[in-house]
């Protein structure tokens, strides 16, 4: 059955200068109401399609490299904006040695590197690529194919 649930929340749309005391703001704020319809599964309705597994992104939370940090941020920002499920694994965090070893064993290292450096992307056990590969796939509008996930229509 379809069950409509109206969820109301406030969005401040500021357009003109004004004075506020509790929360200083430089404009007049208007209240905006939004409703959301939720579909729930009832008797005799098909189960929702299985969601694809999350893409695993290996990062380093304490990288001293600005290039690595920027690459990690770009990947997560793009994946979030496209609604692609992801599992971010910080290989520098305590207790992630097995995950780090998995990443290093499956990922490609660049010439002159001792180990493959983050960020690295995997779909399950399948290695997808590093930031450069991700960036090219994104620019060529082939990100879903690169990640091995179905294209959203």
N, C-alpha and C positions, 0 to 999 in steps of 0.2 A: 504494500500500500504506500501511497505517497502521503507523507505527513508534512504539512507546512509548519515550519517553526520560524517565527519571526524573531530575529535577534536584532535588538536595537542598540546602537551605540552612537556615541557622539564623535563627530569629527569636527575639529575646529577649522573653519574656513576663514582665514583672516584677510580683510581687504582694505580697511581704513585705519588711520592712526587713532589711538584712544589711550586712556590711562587705566591700568589695572593695578590693584594693590596686592592681592594674594599671589598672583602669578604674573609678574611683569611681562607685558607683551606690547608690541608697537602697533596693534591694530584691533579693530572690532571683530569679534568672533561670532559666527553663526553656527547653530546646531544643525547637523545633517543626519538624517535617519536612514538606515539601510536595512532591508529585509533579505533574509537568506532562506532558500527552500532546500530542505534536506530530504533525500529519498531514503526510506528505510526498507529493509527486506521483510516481506511477510510470508505467510504460508503459500507455497506453490510458486514463489518467485525464484528465478535462478540466482545462484550465488554470484557475487561480483567476481569479475575476472581476477585471476591471481596477479599480484603486483610483482614486477620483475625484481630480482635481487638488487640490493643497493650496490652501487659502484664503490669500490674501496679506494680511497685516496690516501696514500701514505705521505705524511708531512713531517716536518721537524718543527716543534714548537719553540725551540731555542736556537734556531739557525742564526749564525752571525752574518749570513749572506743576504744582502738586500734583494738580490736577484731571486734567490730561492723563496724568501718571504713574499715578495710581490707575485711570483708565479703561483704560489699556494693560494694567495688571496684571490687572484683572478679566476683560478679554477673553481674554487668554492662559490664565488659570486655568480659566475656563469651557470654553474649547475643549479644553484638555488633559484636563479631567475627563470630557468627553463623547467623547474619542478622535477628535476631528476634526483631520485633517491640516492643518497650517498652515505657512506660510513667513513668518517675521517679517523685515521689512525695516526697518532703522534708517536713516531718511532723513538723519540728522545725521552718519552715518559717512562718512569720506572715500571717494570713488569711487562714491557712490550718487546722483549728481546726476541721471542719467537716470531712475532710479526715482522720485526726488522730483518731477521734472517730470511723469512719468506720473501720479503720485498727484494732483498739483495740477490737472492738466488734466482728469482724470476724476472727481474727487470734488467734492462740493458744499461750498461755503463758507457759513458762517453770516453773517447780517447784521452788517456792521461789520468783518468780517475781510478782510484783503488776500488771503490764501490759505486754502485748506482746511487745517486743522490735524489732526495725528494724534490719535487713531488712526483710520484709514480702512481699510475692508475691501473686497477685490476677489476675485471668483472668475474667474480668468483675466483677460480684458479687461473683464469686466462689473463695474460698480460695484455693491456691495451696500449700503453705507451707512457711517455713522459710529458712535460709541459709543452715542449716544442711540437710533438705529435698532436697533442690536444689542441694547441693553438691553430695549427694548419687545418685540422678537421673542422674546427669551429668556423674559421674563415671561409672554408670551402662548403659550408652548410652540410657537412657529412658527419656531424658529431655523434648522432645515434648509431650510425654504422661503425664508427670508430670504437664506440663504447660497447657495441654488440647488443643494443637494446632496440625495441621496436620504435619506429618513428611515430611521433604524436601527430594526429591529423587535425 
